[in-house]
Amino acid sequence: MLIDTHAHLNFQAYDQDLAEVIQRCHQAEMKIINVGAALDTSQKAIELAKQENNFYAAIALHPIHVYDEEFEIINYQKLIDQHPKQVVAIGETGLDYFHLNEILKKGAASIKEIKIKQKQIFQEHIQLAKDNNLALIVHGRNGDDQNVYQDIFNILENNKYFKGVIHCYGGSLAEAKQFVQAGFYLGFTGVITFGPPSRKASEDQLIKKKKVVDKTEDLREIVKWMPLDKILIETDAPYLTPVPFRGKRNEPVNVKYVAEKIAEIKNKSVQEIIEITGQNAIKLFNLK
């Protein structure tokens, strides 16, 4: 079965046409995990899971929001206790070094303080996952000359918990091997479908897009190496829309294009990739 393991239909981007987007998901006969980024969007993910067949929820405070609200672990434990059939993961949680300067404007004293707070709250999420035997959905994003993935790995290792997925993986091949060998899954998005920039692009756009293309090629090499039983597919909708719809708002049905690209890279049939990644998701998240 086609499973989008990371979407955000609980976000405002779908306020105007959510029913139509959901209908397209049902027509595709797929399963979806909607992922929270704060308490309100975590609650919204649960409500969607209660209303719709084959919808599930992950709950957490995203690392870019650690200065927007306090992470009150008791509130999230209540959501798990009250909705055990809907909540299948803790996420998205983790570390984000890309948005440090933006977070600094929210009242943090320093970049160092932000990193300390993100790491502390990430560890609290890990404990919540351990206490409830739930998978982690981990967010990581590198900053300029600041690599997030080794810090994430070290925290997981120190907390002795490797049940989960590194969502929208963006690290190196060496780091991918480290996570996979420890037991983690890696999630891949529409980024792996991106192609070269248009010749009509400006010089600045060409430079920027070349970096994206270079990163895409690195990710395709990682996909080529990946054991099939450790791959998950996701959209991160409404973001990271795959080719052929790049530039438009993303939605869960587009996860099939991620499956198609993985099939191409791995020299497998699309249906085989859909079935394998679907079974991987069912196993990790204990989907019914």
TORKOLTI-303760 format. One record per residue (C-alpha): residue in three letters; x, y, z; residue number from 0. Coordinates in nm, 4 decimals. Example, Ala and Ser with C-alpha at 12.3 -4.5 7.8 and 13.67 -1.06 7.14 Angstrom:
["ALA", [1.2300, -0.4500, 0.7800], 0]
["SER", [1.3670, -0.1060, 0.7140], 1]
END
This chain:
["MET", [0.0000, 0.0000, 0.0000], 0]
["LEU", [0.1119, 0.3549, -0.0779], 1]
["ILE", [0.1979, 0.5298, 0.2506], 2]
["ASP", [0.3019, 0.8919, 0.2958], 3]
["THR", [0.4860, 0.8780, 0.6262], 4]
["HIS", [0.5165, 1.2544, 0.6676], 5]
["ALA", [0.2542, 1.5102, 0.5648], 6]
["HIS", [0.1006, 1.8210, 0.7175], 7]
["LEU", [-0.2654, 1.8289, 0.6178], 8]
["ASN", [-0.3049, 1.9712, 0.9691], 9]
["PHE", [-0.1421, 2.2971, 0.8498], 10]
["GLN", [-0.3168, 2.6143, 0.7316], 11]
["ALA", [-0.2068, 2.5562, 0.3718], 12]
["TYR", [-0.5088, 2.3251, 0.3335], 13]
["ASP", [-0.7723, 2.5338, 0.5097], 14]
["GLN", [-0.9520, 2.6240, 0.1867], 15]
["ASP", [-0.9748, 2.2815, 0.0204], 16]
["LEU", [-0.8937, 2.0166, 0.2802], 17]
["ALA", [-1.1965, 1.8021, 0.1898], 18]
["GLU", [-1.0877, 1.7810, -0.1740], 19]
["VAL", [-0.7298, 1.6922, -0.0802], 20]
["ILE", [-0.8543, 1.4203, 0.1550], 21]
["GLN", [-1.0837, 1.2841, -0.1148], 22]
["ARG", [-0.7872, 1.2474, -0.3497], 23]
["CYS", [-0.6029, 1.0575, -0.0754], 24]
["HIS", [-0.8941, 0.8166, -0.0355], 25]
["GLN", [-0.9171, 0.7678, -0.4112], 26]
["ALA", [-0.5503, 0.6662, -0.4081], 27]
["GLU", [-0.6273, 0.4126, -0.1313], 28]
["MET", [-0.3269, 0.5262, 0.0711], 29]
["LYS", [-0.2309, 0.5725, 0.4344], 30]
["ILE", [-0.0990, 0.9038, 0.5713], 31]
["ILE", [0.0774, 1.0137, 0.8878], 32]
["ASN", [0.0068, 1.3805, 0.9590], 33]
["VAL", [0.2827, 1.5274, 1.1696], 34]
["GLY", [0.2493, 1.7932, 1.4362], 35]
["ALA", [0.4883, 2.0850, 1.4863], 36]
["ALA", [0.3314, 2.2321, 1.8014], 37]
["LEU", [0.0511, 2.1424, 2.0416], 38]
["ASP", [-0.2270, 2.2841, 1.8220], 39]
["THR", [-0.1123, 2.1126, 1.5020], 40]
["SER", [-0.0547, 1.7904, 1.6972], 41]
["GLN", [-0.4161, 1.8070, 1.8165], 42]
["LYS", [-0.5308, 1.8783, 1.4600], 43]
["ALA", [-0.3410, 1.5722, 1.3338], 44]
["ILE", [-0.5246, 1.3594, 1.5890], 45]
["GLU", [-0.8608, 1.5033, 1.4891], 46]
["LEU", [-0.7916, 1.4160, 1.1253], 47]
["ALA", [-0.6940, 1.0627, 1.2291], 48]
["LYS", [-1.0191, 1.0256, 1.4209], 49]
["GLN", [-1.2249, 1.1481, 1.1259], 50]
["GLU", [-1.0570, 0.9701, 0.8349], 51]
["ASN", [-0.9804, 0.6036, 0.7695], 52]
["ASN", [-0.6093, 0.5311, 0.7140], 53]
["PHE", [-0.4995, 0.8615, 0.8698], 54]
["TYR", [-0.2613, 0.8635, 1.1685], 55]
["ALA", [-0.0943, 1.1278, 1.3835], 56]
["ALA", [0.2500, 1.2153, 1.5126], 57]
["ILE", [0.2773, 1.4717, 1.7918], 58]
["ALA", [0.5623, 1.7001, 1.8974], 59]
["LEU", [0.7085, 2.0491, 1.9239], 60]
["HIS", [0.9267, 2.1229, 1.6194], 61]
["PRO", [1.2782, 2.2485, 1.7021], 62]
["ILE", [1.2175, 2.5795, 1.5221], 63]
["HIS", [0.9295, 2.6461, 1.7640], 64]
["VAL", [1.1091, 2.5930, 2.0969], 65]
["TYR", [1.0829, 2.9676, 2.1701], 66]
["ASP", [0.7217, 2.9945, 2.0509], 67]
["GLU", [0.5734, 2.7758, 2.3245], 68]
["GLU", [0.6880, 2.5631, 2.6148], 69]
["PHE", [0.7139, 2.1892, 2.5634], 70]
["GLU", [0.4830, 2.0605, 2.8358], 71]
["ILE", [0.5382, 1.6876, 2.8231], 72]
["ILE", [0.2251, 1.6192, 3.0304], 73]
["ASN", [0.0073, 1.7674, 2.7547], 74]
["TYR", [0.1526, 1.5320, 2.4965], 75]
["GLN", [0.1258, 1.2333, 2.7282], 76]
["LYS", [-0.2431, 1.3117, 2.7691], 77]
["LEU", [-0.2855, 1.3063, 2.3908], 78]
["ILE", [-0.1213, 0.9637, 2.3761], 79]
["ASP", [-0.3313, 0.8301, 2.6636], 80]
["GLN", [-0.6566, 0.9658, 2.5219], 81]
["HIS", [-0.5920, 0.8683, 2.1577], 82]
["PRO", [-0.3776, 0.5519, 2.1539], 83]
["LYS", [-0.5162, 0.4334, 1.8179], 84]
["GLN", [-0.4417, 0.7615, 1.6453], 85]
["VAL", [-0.0964, 0.8561, 1.7812], 86]
["VAL", [0.1678, 0.6382, 1.6155], 87]
["ALA", [0.4820, 0.8481, 1.6602], 88]
["ILE", [0.6548, 1.1314, 1.8420], 89]
["GLY", [0.7570, 1.3947, 1.5920], 90]
["GLU", [0.8629, 1.5962, 1.4380], 91]
["THR", [1.1377, 1.6615, 1.6853], 92]
["GLY", [1.5130, 1.7002, 1.6530], 93]
["LEU", [1.7582, 1.9795, 1.5767], 94]
["ASP", [1.7524, 2.2638, 1.3242], 95]
["TYR", [2.0679, 2.4686, 1.2574], 96]
["PHE", [1.9349, 2.6279, 0.9373], 97]
["HIS", [1.6947, 2.8682, 1.1120], 98]
["LEU", [1.9165, 2.9658, 1.4066], 99]
["ASN", [1.9287, 3.3367, 1.3178], 100]
["GLU", [1.5497, 3.3495, 1.2841], 101]
["ILE", [1.5046, 3.1748, 1.6194], 102]
["LEU", [1.7518, 3.4211, 1.7751], 103]
["LYS", [1.5010, 3.7013, 1.7082], 104]
["LYS", [1.2431, 3.5249, 1.9278], 105]
["GLY", [1.4227, 3.6089, 2.2509], 106]
["ALA", [1.7160, 3.3716, 2.2757], 107]
["ALA", [2.0350, 3.5137, 2.4247], 108]
["SER", [2.2679, 3.3385, 2.1813], 109]
["ILE", [2.3032, 3.0676, 1.9169], 110]
["LYS", [2.4636, 2.8514, 2.1845], 111]
["GLU", [2.1548, 2.8890, 2.4049], 112]
["ILE", [1.9256, 2.7867, 2.1167], 113]
["LYS", [2.1275, 2.4724, 2.0526], 114]
["ILE", [2.1243, 2.3800, 2.4200], 115]
["LYS", [1.7475, 2.4275, 2.4388], 116]
["GLN", [1.6822, 2.2313, 2.1181], 117]
["LYS", [1.8947, 1.9424, 2.2455], 118]
["GLN", [1.7219, 1.9420, 2.5839], 119]
["ILE", [1.3743, 1.9356, 2.4296], 120]
["PHE", [1.4788, 1.6715, 2.1775], 121]
["GLN", [1.5880, 1.4504, 2.4662], 122]
["GLU", [1.2526, 1.5051, 2.6376], 123]
["HIS", [1.0788, 1.3894, 2.3194], 124]
["ILE", [1.3005, 1.0813, 2.3082], 125]
["GLN", [1.2030, 0.9974, 2.6650], 126]
["LEU", [0.8355, 1.0407, 2.5761], 127]
["ALA", [0.8791, 0.8009, 2.2840], 128]
["LYS", [1.0632, 0.5490, 2.5027], 129]
["ASP", [0.7994, 0.5646, 2.7759], 130]
["ASN", [0.5259, 0.4863, 2.5233], 131]
["ASN", [0.7203, 0.2565, 2.2898], 132]
["LEU", [0.6574, 0.4897, 1.9962], 133]
["ALA", [0.8748, 0.5648, 1.6963], 134]
["LEU", [1.0495, 0.8997, 1.6599], 135]
["ILE", [1.0136, 1.1195, 1.3527], 136]
["VAL", [1.3346, 1.3213, 1.3605], 137]
["HIS", [1.3891, 1.6552, 1.1895], 138]
["GLY", [1.7412, 1.7620, 1.1055], 139]
["ARG", [1.8577, 2.0531, 0.8946], 140]
["ASN", [2.2143, 2.1680, 0.8507], 141]
["GLY", [2.3152, 2.5320, 0.8778], 142]
["ASP", [2.6063, 2.7050, 0.7063], 143]
["ASP", [2.9103, 2.5055, 0.8145], 144]
["GLN", [2.7053, 2.3563, 1.0980], 145]
["ASN", [2.6331, 1.9870, 1.0624], 146]
["VAL", [2.3281, 1.8740, 1.2563], 147]
["TYR", [2.3331, 1.5012, 1.1880], 148]
["GLN", [2.6247, 1.3977, 1.4074], 149]
["ASP", [2.4701, 1.5877, 1.6982], 150]
["ILE", [2.1409, 1.4052, 1.6389], 151]
["PHE", [2.3149, 1.0690, 1.6259], 152]
["ASN", [2.5076, 1.1366, 1.9455], 153]
["ILE", [2.1889, 1.2289, 2.1332], 154]
["LEU", [2.0090, 0.9167, 2.0104], 155]
["GLU", [2.3077, 0.7048, 2.1077], 156]
["ASN", [2.3363, 0.8646, 2.4519], 157]
["ASN", [1.9646, 0.8022, 2.5090], 158]
["LYS", [1.9897, 0.4483, 2.3680], 159]
["TYR", [1.6899, 0.4854, 2.1376], 160]
["PHE", [1.7075, 0.4049, 1.7670], 161]
["LYS", [1.3422, 0.3390, 1.6862], 162]
["GLY", [1.2405, 0.5889, 1.4240], 163]
["VAL", [1.3108, 0.7703, 1.0996], 164]
["ILE", [1.5290, 1.0615, 1.0000], 165]
["HIS", [1.2684, 1.2568, 0.8059], 166]
["CYS", [1.3618, 1.4245, 0.4751], 167]
["TYR", [1.7154, 1.2954, 0.5059], 168]
["GLY", [1.9770, 1.5544, 0.4111], 169]
["GLY", [2.3024, 1.4237, 0.5513], 170]
["SER", [2.6005, 1.2498, 0.3975], 171]
["LEU", [2.6379, 0.8883, 0.2887], 172]
["ALA", [2.8664, 0.8188, 0.5842], 173]
["GLU", [2.6063, 0.9586, 0.8236], 174]
["ALA", [2.3319, 0.7602, 0.6501], 175]
["LYS", [2.5278, 0.4412, 0.7077], 176]
["GLN", [2.5684, 0.5335, 1.0742], 177]
["PHE", [2.1937, 0.5808, 1.1267], 178]
["VAL", [2.0904, 0.2725, 0.9300], 179]
["GLN", [2.3424, 0.0459, 1.0995], 180]
["ALA", [2.2053, 0.1638, 1.4344], 181]
["GLY", [1.8521, 0.0643, 1.3269], 182]
["PHE", [1.6988, 0.3896, 1.2009], 183]
["TYR", [1.5000, 0.4320, 0.8817], 184]
["LEU", [1.5616, 0.7214, 0.6420], 185]
["GLY", [1.2779, 0.9143, 0.4784], 186]
["PHE", [1.3073, 1.0530, 0.1251], 187]
["THR", [1.0963, 1.3274, -0.0313], 188]
["GLY", [1.0399, 1.4969, -0.3653], 189]
["VAL", [1.3898, 1.6447, -0.3412], 190]
["ILE", [1.5262, 1.3288, -0.5046], 191]
["THR", [1.3205, 1.4093, -0.8184], 192]
["PHE", [1.4646, 1.7577, -0.8714], 193]
["GLY", [1.6463, 1.8216, -1.1988], 194]
["PRO", [1.8823, 2.0877, -1.3393], 195]
["PRO", [1.7723, 2.4538, -1.3444], 196]
["SER", [1.6208, 2.6189, -1.6487], 197]
["ARG", [1.8622, 2.8002, -1.8818], 198]
["LYS", [1.6385, 3.1050, -1.8444], 199]
["ALA", [1.7287, 3.1373, -1.4756], 200]
["SER", [1.9400, 3.4316, -1.3583], 201]
["GLU", [2.3032, 3.3807, -1.2562], 202]
["ASP", [2.2137, 3.3974, -0.8863], 203]
["GLN", [1.9297, 3.1497, -0.9401], 204]
["LEU", [2.1630, 2.9185, -1.1316], 205]
["ILE", [2.4180, 2.9201, -0.8477], 206]
["LYS", [2.1488, 2.8534, -0.5883], 207]
["LYS", [1.9819, 2.5817, -0.7950], 208]
["LYS", [2.3166, 2.4180, -0.8728], 209]
["LYS", [2.3632, 2.3636, -0.4990], 210]
["VAL", [2.0206, 2.1979, -0.4851], 211]
["VAL", [2.1038, 1.9785, -0.7841], 212]
["ASP", [2.4366, 1.8784, -0.6299], 213]
["LYS", [2.2556, 1.7875, -0.3092], 214]
["THR", [1.9969, 1.5931, -0.5069], 215]
["GLU", [2.2699, 1.3897, -0.6758], 216]
["ASP", [2.4196, 1.3115, -0.3354], 217]
["LEU", [2.0803, 1.1943, -0.2114], 218]
["ARG", [2.0320, 0.9720, -0.5146], 219]
["GLU", [2.3655, 0.8063, -0.4379], 220]
["ILE", [2.2450, 0.7479, -0.0834], 221]
["VAL", [1.9207, 0.5965, -0.2142], 222]
["LYS", [2.1272, 0.3707, -0.4398], 223]
["TRP", [2.3190, 0.2456, -0.1328], 224]
["MET", [2.0166, 0.2188, 0.0992], 225]
["PRO", [1.8910, -0.1235, 0.2092], 226]
["LEU", [1.5342, -0.1506, 0.0818], 227]
["ASP", [1.4052, -0.2474, 0.4251], 228]
["LYS", [1.5162, 0.0880, 0.5713], 229]
["ILE", [1.3585, 0.3272, 0.3191], 230]
["LEU", [1.0448, 0.5311, 0.3835], 231]
["ILE", [0.8756, 0.7650, 0.1361], 232]
["GLU", [0.7159, 1.0956, 0.2300], 233]
["THR", [0.5990, 1.4252, 0.0871], 234]
["ASP", [0.6441, 1.6753, 0.3719], 235]
["ALA", [0.3347, 1.8304, 0.2106], 236]
["PRO", [0.2682, 2.1187, 0.1574], 237]
["TYR", [0.6460, 2.1517, 0.0990], 238]
["LEU", [0.9049, 1.9892, -0.1329], 239]
["THR", [0.6693, 1.9139, -0.4215], 240]
["PRO", [0.8224, 1.6573, -0.6579], 241]
["VAL", [0.8673, 1.6867, -1.0315], 242]
["PRO", [0.6436, 1.7187, -1.2365], 243]
["PHE", [0.4568, 1.9564, -1.0017], 244]
["ARG", [0.7551, 2.1341, -0.8467], 245]
["GLY", [0.6676, 2.4925, -0.7538], 246]
["LYS", [0.3088, 2.4083, -0.6602], 247]
["ARG", [0.1661, 2.3164, -0.3215], 248]
["ASN", [0.2393, 1.9549, -0.2406], 249]
["GLU", [-0.0111, 1.6936, -0.1217], 250]
["PRO", [0.0124, 1.3289, -0.0110], 251]
["VAL", [-0.0901, 1.1669, -0.3413], 252]
["ASN", [0.2342, 1.2998, -0.4902], 253]
["VAL", [0.4353, 1.0546, -0.2803], 254]
["LYS", [0.3979, 0.8145, -0.5737], 255]
["TYR", [0.6525, 1.0252, -0.7663], 256]
["VAL", [0.9046, 0.9677, -0.4880], 257]
["ALA", [0.8381, 0.5948, -0.5201], 258]
["GLU", [0.8869, 0.6179, -0.8967], 259]
["LYS", [1.2264, 0.7868, -0.8605], 260]
["ILE", [1.3431, 0.5315, -0.6034], 261]
["ALA", [1.2294, 0.2523, -0.8359], 262]
["GLU", [1.4339, 0.4071, -1.1154], 263]
["ILE", [1.7430, 0.4414, -0.8958], 264]
["LYS", [1.7126, 0.0901, -0.7511], 265]
["ASN", [1.6140, -0.0711, -1.0842], 266]
["LYS", [1.2941, -0.2084, -0.9328], 267]
["SER", [0.9294, -0.1840, -1.0321], 268]
["VAL", [0.7300, 0.1037, -0.8865], 269]
["GLN", [0.4819, -0.1397, -0.7326], 270]
["GLU", [0.7640, -0.3251, -0.5595], 271]
["ILE", [0.8926, -0.0017, -0.4055], 272]
["ILE", [0.5413, 0.0965, -0.2968], 273]
["GLU", [0.4900, -0.2419, -0.1308], 274]
["ILE", [0.8314, -0.2507, 0.0396], 275]
["THR", [0.8166, 0.1042, 0.1724], 276]
["GLY", [0.4573, 0.0458, 0.2786], 277]
["GLN", [0.5548, -0.2603, 0.4789], 278]
["ASN", [0.8451, -0.0685, 0.6301], 279]
["ALA", [0.6040, 0.2009, 0.7509], 280]
["ILE", [0.3567, -0.0523, 0.8870], 281]
["LYS", [0.6364, -0.2215, 1.0805], 282]
["LEU", [0.7954, 0.0940, 1.2233], 283]
["PHE", [0.4740, 0.2730, 1.3193], 284]
["ASN", [0.2674, -0.0371, 1.3972], 285]
["LEU", [-0.0041, 0.0768, 1.1593], 286]
["LYS", [-0.3328, -0.1156, 1.1582], 287]
END
